[in-house]
Amino acid sequence: QLSAEQDYDLAMRNLGSIYITFLNDPLKAIEYYQKIVAQKPDHMLAHFGLGNTFLKSNQIKAALLEYQKALKLNPDHIPSYISLGNIQLFHLRRIDQARKTYEVAILKQPKNAEIHRNLGIIYSQMNKNPDKAIFHFQESIRLAPEQLGVGKIYSTIQALSGQS
């Protein structure tokens, strides 16, 4: 049985999620998440929801800050690591920061195909250690053989195999 306070938080999070996911209204979604954070600054899932909403509305730096807040509140929240790493890698092109973020996450969740794929991308871009890139790409395929873009991953592994 949820308390009235928990019901309220859940309702606000659900409304935020509905506004961003189905109604494509990020400003309204942000409003609902911020209502939670105003009352409970340590509400990790509200910060994560804000991060997702800011990211979807292309407010990259605001999203980055919200994912960092979420991780400070819950250092084991893998979706926050993935989202933070994705911003660092794909939006800000901070490859070394993204590598560090994903490496922390992979220690916490070693069977996550997305993290392995992204580490493969990073190591292949760094051109320093093709064996690490190949390892992470192979792990990604092993863990999620039906993932989108698996053919490109196989091609990348073949190209990298010629380098190692």
C-alpha positions in Angstrom: 0.0 0.0 0.0 1.5 3.4 -1.1 1.2 6.4 1.2 -0.5 9.5 -0.1 2.9 11.1 -0.5 4.2 8.1 -2.6 1.0 8.2 -4.6 1.5 11.9 -5.4 5.2 11.3 -6.4 4.2 8.4 -8.7 1.3 10.5 -10.2 3.6 13.4 -10.9 6.2 11.1 -12.5 3.6 9.3 -14.6 2.2 12.7 -15.8 5.7 13.8 -16.7 6.3 10.6 -18.6 3.0 10.9 -20.4 3.6 14.5 -21.4 7.0 13.7 -22.9 6.4 10.2 -24.3 2.9 10.4 -25.7 1.9 14.1 -25.9 5.4 15.5 -27.0 5.1 18.4 -24.5 8.4 18.7 -22.8 7.6 21.9 -21.0 4.6 20.3 -19.3 6.7 17.2 -18.5 9.4 19.4 -17.0 6.8 21.1 -14.9 5.6 17.9 -13.3 9.1 16.6 -12.6 10.1 19.9 -11.1 7.1 19.8 -8.8 8.6 16.6 -7.3 12.1 18.0 -7.1 10.9 21.2 -5.5 9.4 19.2 -2.6 12.0 16.4 -2.6 15.4 17.5 -4.0 16.7 14.0 -3.4 14.1 12.2 -5.5 16.4 10.2 -7.8 13.7 9.1 -10.3 12.5 12.7 -10.7 16.0 13.8 -11.6 16.3 10.9 -14.1 12.9 11.9 -15.6 14.0 15.5 -15.9 17.2 14.3 -17.6 15.2 12.3 -20.1 12.9 15.2 -20.7 15.7 17.7 -21.1 17.5 15.3 -23.5 14.4 14.8 -25.6 14.0 18.6 -25.9 17.7 18.9 -26.8 18.7 20.7 -23.6 21.9 18.7 -23.4 23.7 20.4 -20.6 20.6 20.5 -18.4 20.1 16.7 -19.1 23.7 16.0 -18.2 23.3 17.8 -14.8 20.1 15.9 -14.0 21.7 12.5 -14.8 24.7 13.5 -12.6 22.3 14.4 -9.7 20.5 11.1 -10.2 23.8 9.2 -9.9 24.8 11.1 -6.9 21.6 10.0 -5.2 21.8 6.4 -6.5 25.3 5.3 -7.7 23.8 2.0 -8.9 21.2 3.4 -11.3 22.4 1.9 -14.6 20.0 3.8 -16.9 21.5 7.1 -15.6 25.0 5.9 -16.4 23.9 4.9 -19.9 22.2 8.2 -20.5 25.1 10.2 -19.1 27.6 8.2 -21.2 25.5 8.6 -24.3 25.4 12.4 -23.8 29.2 12.5 -23.3 29.8 10.3 -26.3 27.2 11.2 -28.9 26.3 14.8 -28.0 29.4 16.3 -26.4 32.1 14.1 -28.1 33.9 13.7 -24.7 35.1 10.3 -25.5 37.3 9.8 -22.5 34.6 11.0 -20.1 32.1 8.6 -21.7 34.6 5.7 -21.5 35.0 6.3 -17.7 31.2 6.5 -17.2 30.6 3.3 -19.1 33.5 1.5 -17.4 32.0 2.3 -14.0 28.6 1.1 -15.3 30.0 -2.2 -16.7 31.5 -3.1 -13.4 28.1 -2.7 -11.8 26.2 -4.5 -14.7 28.6 -6.7 -16.7 25.9 -8.3 -18.8 24.6 -5.0 -20.3 24.8 -5.3 -24.1 24.3 -1.5 -24.7 27.2 -0.6 -22.4 29.5 -3.1 -24.1 28.5 -1.8 -27.6 29.2 1.8 -26.6 32.6 0.8 -25.1 33.3 -1.0 -28.4 32.5 2.3 -30.2 34.8 4.2 -27.9 37.7 1.9 -28.1 37.4 1.6 -31.9 37.4 5.5 -32.1 40.4 5.8 -29.8 42.5 3.6 -32.2 44.7 2.5 -29.3 43.4 -0.9 -28.4 41.4 -2.7 -31.2 41.4 -5.9 -29.0 39.4 -4.1 -26.3 37.0 -2.8 -29.0 36.6 -6.3 -30.4 36.0 -7.8 -27.0 33.2 -5.3 -26.1 31.6 -5.6 -29.5 31.6 -9.4 -29.2 30.2 -9.2 -25.7 27.4 -6.9 -27.0 26.5 -9.4 -29.7 26.7 -12.4 -27.3 24.4 -10.7 -24.9 21.9 -9.3 -27.4 22.3 -11.1 -30.8 19.1 -9.5 -32.1 20.0 -5.9 -31.4 19.6 -3.2 -34.0 22.7 -2.7 -36.1 24.3 -6.1 -35.4 25.5 -6.3 -39.0 27.4 -3.1 -38.6 29.0 -4.4 -35.4 30.1 -7.5 -37.3 31.6 -5.4 -40.0 33.4 -3.2 -37.5 34.8 -6.3 -35.8 36.1 -7.6 -39.1 37.8 -4.2 -39.8 39.3 -4.1 -36.4 40.6 -7.6 -36.6 42.8 -6.5 -39.5 44.3 -3.9 -37.2 45.1 -6.1 -34.2 
